Amino acid sequence: MRLSDRVTGLFTFGLGAASAYGGWLLPPVPGQPVGPNVFPLVVGIGLCLCGLMIAFGVGQTFEKEAEADLAAHSDLPTDEQVLASHSTLYSFRVLIPPALLVFYMLVVEPLGFYLTAATIILVAALAFRAPPRLAVPVALVAPVVVHLVFYKLLRVPLPAGLIPMPW
């Protein structure tokens, strides 16, 4: 079953509106210009904008032109052919993101943010066919950047675990 872009875009808009509303309800931190309400508010606004763009088909002509150009110059199978030939594999891949979220919830305290996030990024990247030469560096660097943003900019402590960050 395939959903139309309008349905998907409106769902994304609703998700963003709920996130922005939830962030709006959070109380600000006295004496700090950036509090816990800013992050969900910014993410919610971004989701709303992206949802509206999807619902109204912004950029859809570029996708159709690119697909037509690729089909004209390639003997690669179409998305439908790939899905039909790997339907059981793809149906199990849909369980990877929720499983990784449960994994994060269960092991972030004992292992710490860095090891947990690096494992999640590496598993997700390899499961979705990223080349290992790209997946490994991203899995090593991205958790450090995310930790730095949360710790220094947002002032949100993340679990140190087995490998604490030097800051």
N, C-alpha and C positions, 0 to 999 in steps of 0.2 A: 504494500500500500504506500502510495506517495502522496504527501500533503502538498497543497498548492503553496506558492510563495506567500500569498495573502494570509493564509491561516498561520503559517510559520512565523511570518513577520508580526502579525497581531499578537501571537502568543509571546514572542520575544519582547514586544512592547509592553505587554501586561506584566511579564516577569521583571522588566526594568522598572516599571511604575511601582510594583510592590517593593522592590529593593530600595528605590528612592524614598518611598513613603516610610519604610522601616528605618532608613538612615535619618530621615527628617525627625522621627520621634525620639531618637537617642539624645540624651542631654549633652550639652557641650561641657568641656572640661574647663573649670575656672582658671583663668590666667594663661591659657594656651589658645593660639589662633586656630590650630588644627586639632580636632578631637575625634572621637570614634565615629561621629556622624558623617564625616567627610567622605570616607572611602565608599560606603554603600551608596551614598548620594551620587558620587561621581560615576560609579559603575552603573547605577540605575539610569542615570541620564544618558550614558553611552549606549546602554541596551535599548532604551527607548528610541534613540536616534537610529540605531542600526535596524531595529524592528520596523520602524516606519520606512526606511530605505528599502528593506526587503519587501514589505507589503506593497509598496508603490512601484516596485520593479526597477529601482534605480540601478543602472549598470547591467541590466539584463541583456541589452543589445551587444555589449562587449563579450558576454559569455557565449551568446549564440554565434557571433563572428569567430571567436576563438575555437569553439567546438567544430564549426564548419571547416575552418582552416586546418585544424588538426586532422579531421577525418579525410580531407582531401590529400594530405601529405603523409599519411601514416597507415600502417596496416594493423595498428593496435586494436584490440577488441573494445567494443563500446561498454559503457557502464552497465547496461542491462545484461550483456553477455558475461561480464565478469561476475556480477551478482548471481546470475543463474548457475554458473559453474562452481562458485564457492559459497553457496547459500548457507550451509551449516557452519562453515568457518566464520562467515560474517555475522551469523546470529550469535555466536559465542563471543565475538569481539565487542558486542554491545554491552556485555557484562564487565568489561575491563575497567571503565571509569568508576562505576559504583564500587567494585571490589577494591580499587585503589583508595577510594575515600574511606572505606571501612578499615583497610590496612593502616591508613594514616591515623585514624581515630584510635586504633588499638595500640600502635607502637610508637607514637610520637613522644610520649612521656619518657619511656625507658631509653629509646635510641636517640632522641633529640631531633630537632627540626632538620638539621643538615643531612644526616644519614637517611632519614625518612623521605625527605623531598628528593634527594638524589636518586634513591631507589625507585620512587614513583615516576620520576621523569624518564629514567632509563628504561623501565619496563614499558611505559606507555609509548615511548618513542620507538622501541624495537617492535612492539606489538603492532604498531601502525606503520611498519616498514620503513622507518628512517634508517639510513646507513649508519652502522656502528661508528664510523669515523666522525660523524656529526653528533650522534646521540650521546656518546661518552663525554665529550667536552661540554656539551650543553648541560648534561646531568651533573657535572662537577662545578660549573660556574653559576648557573641559574639560581641554585639555592643560596649561594653566598650573596648574590645581588638582591634577591627577595628578602633575605634576612637583614641585610643592611638597610633596605627601605623600611621594613617594619620596625627595626630597632632604632634607627637614627631619625627618620622622618616622622613616622607615625607614633614612635615611642611605645610600641607594643612589644613586650618581651616574648620571645619564643623559647620553647624548651631547649636547654643546652644539651642534655644527654651525654653521649660518649665523646663527642667532638664539639667542645664549646668554641664559639667564635671569639676572636681576639679583642673585640670591642666591647 
